[in-house]
Amino acid sequence: MPIVYSFANGDALSSGLNEFVEKVSRDAIADHGHLSIAISGGSLPKILSKELAHNKNVEFSKWHIFWADERCVSHTNADSNYLEVKKSLLDHIPQIPQENIYAINEKFASEKDAERAAVDYEEQLKKFFKNQLPSFDLLLLGMGPDGHCCSLFPGHPLLEEKKRLVAPIFDSPKPPPERITLTYPVVNNSKLVVFVTAGDGKKDMVQQIIEQPEMDLPCQRVKPTNGQVYWFIDHAAAAKLRKESCSEYKL
Ligand SMILES: O=C1O[C@H](COP(=O)(O)O)[C@@H](O)[C@H](O)[C@H]1O
């Protein structure tokens, strides 16, 4: 069962998330010397970075940062998930070694060659995870208004992908159409998955995902085999949830 934390507003949400990420990072570094993290695009990077970008207690030099999904555009294009994370987080944290930042191959992305970009990104994952099924310490996901996460959209055949670690998508219903995405075998092998979403516009979908599990939406298929799912949301996004669906926030 997912654990849902609802915060009074955006600032409180960013603050709770910052505290949580700091703890996960400390635990992972104490356990195996680094934190492997994959991050979504969309609204998440801004919520995440508000406090985290200035957090002096995190050993960012031991972070390895991947993307949960990426759009096939150049790294300077406004649609780039890499650019969003760079602007809001990475540009403020020089301690993260450049070689620990695993962005999509910009050539393939600019050429909209989603197939080669996906193969290349899968190679990056295999190299880092030493040919084992990737197991991120922390996967931070957004939730689209249609219930998608990563670039895994409702009803899309990619929801059934079992072999590839990273898959191309050529017909994303949300532009741009060419993208790459982590697949469920990787998502569901993560140690921790945290969904982060905010605002009134997300309240209906949050209610369906948390309280109507039979809908089989992409976010509902996130069920890590050996991990826990958390939802960090604000009161506006939680407005339609029953009180019992939320837990009291504690570290
Ligand atoms: O297209 C995407 O959308 C989702 C959700 O974005 P949001 O703006 O509604 O938070 C995002 O998680 C994903 O990474 C991105 O590529």
PDBQT file of the ligand as one rigid body, heavy atoms in Angstrom, charges set to zero:
ROOT
HETATM    1  O1  LIG A 301       5.717  14.575 -19.745  1.00  0.00    +0.000 OA
HETATM    2  C1  LIG A 301       5.959  14.371 -18.573  1.00  0.00    +0.000 C 
HETATM    3  O2  LIG A 301       4.971  14.540 -17.647  1.00  0.00    +0.000 OA
HETATM    4  C2  LIG A 301       5.039  13.951 -16.347  1.00  0.00    +0.000 C 
HETATM    5  C3  LIG A 301       4.088  14.733 -15.438  1.00  0.00    +0.000 C 
HETATM    6  O3  LIG A 301       4.405  16.107 -15.512  1.00  0.00    +0.000 OA
HETATM    7  P1  LIG A 301       3.668  17.199 -14.610  1.00  0.00    +0.000 P 
HETATM    8  O4  LIG A 301       4.099  18.525 -15.201  1.00  0.00    +0.000 OA
HETATM    9  O5  LIG A 301       2.182  16.968 -14.733  1.00  0.00    +0.000 OA
HETATM   10  O6  LIG A 301       4.167  17.037 -13.224  1.00  0.00    +0.000 OA
HETATM   11  C4  LIG A 301       6.470  13.914 -15.834  1.00  0.00    +0.000 C 
HETATM   12  O7  LIG A 301       6.519  13.203 -14.630  1.00  0.00    +0.000 OA
HETATM   13  C5  LIG A 301       7.370  13.274 -16.896  1.00  0.00    +0.000 C 
HETATM   14  O8  LIG A 301       8.702  13.156 -16.438  1.00  0.00    +0.000 OA
HETATM   15  C6  LIG A 301       7.343  14.149 -18.121  1.00  0.00    +0.000 C 
HETATM   16  O9  LIG A 301       8.178  13.672 -19.162  1.00  0.00    +0.000 OA
ENDROOT
TORSDOF 0
